[in-house]
Amino acid sequence: MEGKADMRRNVIIKRKIISRIFLTISTLAAIYGIFWLFWILSDLFINGFRYIHPGLLTEDMNPAGVEGGGLRAAFVGHLIITSIATIMGVTVGIFAGIFFAEYGRDSRFVQALRNVTDIMVSTPSIVMGALVYAVLVKPVGHFISLGGSIALALIMMPVIAITTDEMLKLVPGVMREAAYALGAYKWQIITKVTLRAAKVGILTGVILGIARITGETAPLLFTSFNNNFLETNIFKPMASLTVTVFQFVMGPYDYWHEQAWAASLILTMGVLLLFIIAKIIISGVSFTTPFALISRSLFFIKKSKREE
């Protein structure tokens, strides 16, 4: 009996040692990653915040070598390209996810398409840019900002499609059966039951998809390229924030580098804000909760002062 007890004790001690070793390695790895993340963010904030000014958003770009000016064309162009890409990517992505989950669950062909879509999630963005360049830009004969939106939409669509598919599969089949029992049609079940039940997860996937394409540069180099002037025609080359930052970082002028720091900070904060919104949606916390808590605390403070 004592021998068995010693063996159990040795096994437990060995497991504890192995557990602590791997816990230490995991903790050090996490600290290592967080350190470099905060180092990059702090360096970006320190170098970018001091160069942010209202003219950066409202003024046009000056000729090369002339200090001053702003990046209005890049901000407007980036907003246009990303908005069009979002409209295309969200629409097609959600409909593709609905098709995978609701209509093709038992089809081998649809499952093969679903696997291809899953592979496309990890496809390098430069491949999408090269594809759109070969199919659209080269036949047209010049760079076109619509091609940039299509390339970004191709990057976004697989993310949203897979997320929608997974969220709809989590909806219990009992809810669908109950809707069928009440005489609902297939399209009514999808729009009024399954989509409503999975809307939080789908919205999270949409936000993550938008954040995924916001910082892309390579596809836009092949498609919309760049423009030093404000352009709103989607069939012509158009400036974008990421390509302009790339150009300014590679340029020889100090004020270009300053504007690149400021634009990078604004872009990073925008992407970070999207991720924070996605986390809030996942956690189920309402956007009005912080304001409600603040107003409630102020109300109680005023009430206590009146009672005194």
N, C-alpha and C positions, 0 to 999 in steps of 0.2 A: 504493500500500500504506500509506504514512504517513497519507494522508487517511482511509482506512478505519479505521486504528488510532485516529486522533484522534476519529473519529465514535463508535467503540465506547467510548472512554474518556469522552467527553462523555455518552453514554447512561448509562453506569454511574454517573458522578458525579451525574447528574440523578436516577437511581433511588435512590441513597443519600440524597440531600437530601430527596426526597419521603418515603422510608422513615423518616428521622429526624424529619421534621416530624410525621408521623402517629403515630410512636411517642411523641413528646413530648406530643402532644395526648391520646393514650390514657392516658399515665401521669398527666398532670395531672387528667384526668377521674376516674381511679381514686382518686387522692389526695383529690380533692374529695369523692367519695362516701364514702370510708373515714373522712375527717375528721368529716363530719356524723354518720355512724353511731357512731363512738366518742364523739362529743360527746353524742349523745342517750343512749347507754348509760351513760356516766360520770355525766351529770346525773341520770339515773334511779337509778343505784346510790348516789350521794351523798345524794340526797334521800329515797330509799326505805329504805335499809339502817338508818338511825338510828331509823326508826319501826316496824321489825319487832320484835314481841314475841310470846311464846306466847299471850297473851290474844287476839291478832288472829285466831287459828285456833280458839280454844276458847270464846270468849265471844260472846253474842248482841249484836245491835245495840241501843244505847241510844236512847231517844226523841230527836228533833231538839232540839238545844240543850243536851243533857246530855253532858258529855265522858266519854270512856272507852268501854268496850265493845269488841266485836270484829266480825268479819265471818264468823262461823261459818256463818250461813245462806247467805251468798253463795258460800262455798267448797263447801259440801255441795251446794247447788243447781246450781252450775256443773259439779260432778263428775257429778251425776245426768244433767243435760241432755246433756253431752258424751258420756257413756258410752252412753246410749241412741242418740244420733246416730251414734256410732261403730259400734255393732252393726248398725244399719240400713244405714248408708252402706257399710261394708266388705263386708257380705254381698251386697247388690245390686250394688255396684260390681265386685266380683270376678266374680260370675256374668255380669254384662253384658260384661265384658272377655273372658271365656271364650267367650261366644256370638259376639262380634264376630270373634275370632281363629280359632276352631275350627269354627264352624258356618256363619258368614255371610261367609266370605272371598270367595266368588264371587257373592254376591247383591247386586244393585244396591240393593234395599230396605234391606238391613242396612248397606250402605255409607252410605246416606242417613241412617240412624239414627246411625251412627258420626260422621258430620259434624255432626249436630245436637248430639250429646254433646260433641264437640270445641268447639262454639260455647258450650255451657253452662259450660265451664270459666272463660270470661272474663265470664260474666254477673254484674253487680253483686249483692252479697249482699242489698241492700235490696229488690231485685226478688223474690228468693226469699221474703223475709219478707212482702212485700205479697201475694204469691200464696197463701201459707199462711194469711195473715190473711183473705183473701177466701173461700177454700175451706173452712177449718176453724174459725177463731176467730169470725168473724162469725156463721155459722149456730149455733154453740154459745151465743153470747151473752156470753161473758166470756173473758178471757185464759186460756190453757192452756199449761202447760209442755211437754206432748207436742208441741204445734205448734212450739215452739222446736227440739225435737230433730228434727222432720221437716224444718224449714227448714235446719238445719245439715247434715242428712243429704243433702239435695238439693244443697248446695254441695259436699259431699265426694264424692258418687257419681261425677260426671264425671271428677274427678281420678284416682280409683282405677280406673275403667273404662278410661280412655285408657292409663294406665300398664300395666295388666294386658294390654291388647290389644297394646301395643308390645312388651312383654317376651315374650309368647308368640310373636309373629311372629319374634323373634330366635332362637327355638329351631330348629335345622336340621331340614328335612323328612326327612332321612335317619333321624333318631331315630324319627320317627313310622312310617316305612316299615319299619324294623327291628322295631318293636313289632307292626305288622300282620303281618309275616312270621312272628312267633312265635305268632300266633293271638289277640292281644289285641283286646278290644272297644274301641270309641271311648271310652267312659267310663273304661276302664282306662288307655288312653293318656294321657288328660287328667290323671287323678289321680296316676298313678305315673311318668309320663315328663315331659310338658311343664310341669306345675305345679312339679314338683321341680326341673327345670332352670331355671325362671324365678323361683323363690321369693325370691331376694335382691332382684331388681328390684321384684317385687310388694310385698314387705314394705317396701321404701323408699317406694313410692307410698302405702302405707297410713299410714306415719308422717308423710309430708308432708301427706297429707289431714287427719290429726288436727291437725297444727300449723296447717293452713289455717283450721280452724273454731274453734280454741281462743280466738282473740282477736276473734271476731266480736261486734259489738254491735247493728247495725241489725236483723238478723232477729229478735233476741230482744225488741227494743222493740215489734215488731208482734205477737208471739206470747205468750211467757211473761211479758213485762213485768218486774215486780219484786215483792218481798214483803219486808217488814221483819222477818218472823218465819220461823223454821225450818219449812220445808214439804217433805214428801217425797211428797205425792200428785201424780202427774204430770198429773192432770186439773184442777189448780188453778194459779193464778199462783205462780211460784217465783222466788226471788232467784237472780241469777247475778253472777259477779264483774265481767264487763265492763259490764253495765248499772249495777251499784252504783258502780263507778268513775266512770262517766259522770255519775251523779246527784251523787256527792260532789264531783266537780270543779266542777260547776255550782252547788253549794251555797254558802252564805255563811259556814260555820263553818270555823275553822282546823283543828280536829281531824278534820273530814271530809277536808280536803285532805291531812293527814298520813296518814290511813288509805288514801286513794286512791294516794298515792305508794308506800306499802308493798305494797298489793295489785298495783299495776302492775308493780313489780319482781318479785314472785313469779310473776306471769303471764308476764312476759317471759323470766325465767330458765327457766320450764317449756317455753316454745316453743323457746328456744335449745337446751335439752337435747334436745328431740326432733330438731332439725336436726342436732345433733352425732351422735346415735345413727344417723340416716339416713346421714350421711357415713361413719361407721365401717362400716356395713353395705355401702355402695357400695365402699369401699376394700378390703373383705374382711378387715379386721383383727378378730381375735377380742376379745371383751370381757375375756377372762381374760389377754390378752397383757401389759398393764401390770403386773398383779398377779404374773404368772409371772416377769417380768423383775426386779421388786423382790425377790421371795422368792429368786430365783436369786442376785442380787447379795449379799443378806444371808447366804446359805449360803456363798458363796465367801469373804466377809469373815470369818465365824466359822471356816471351814476354814483360812484363812491365819493367823489368830491362834493356832489350835491348833498348827500346824506350827512357828510361831516359838517 
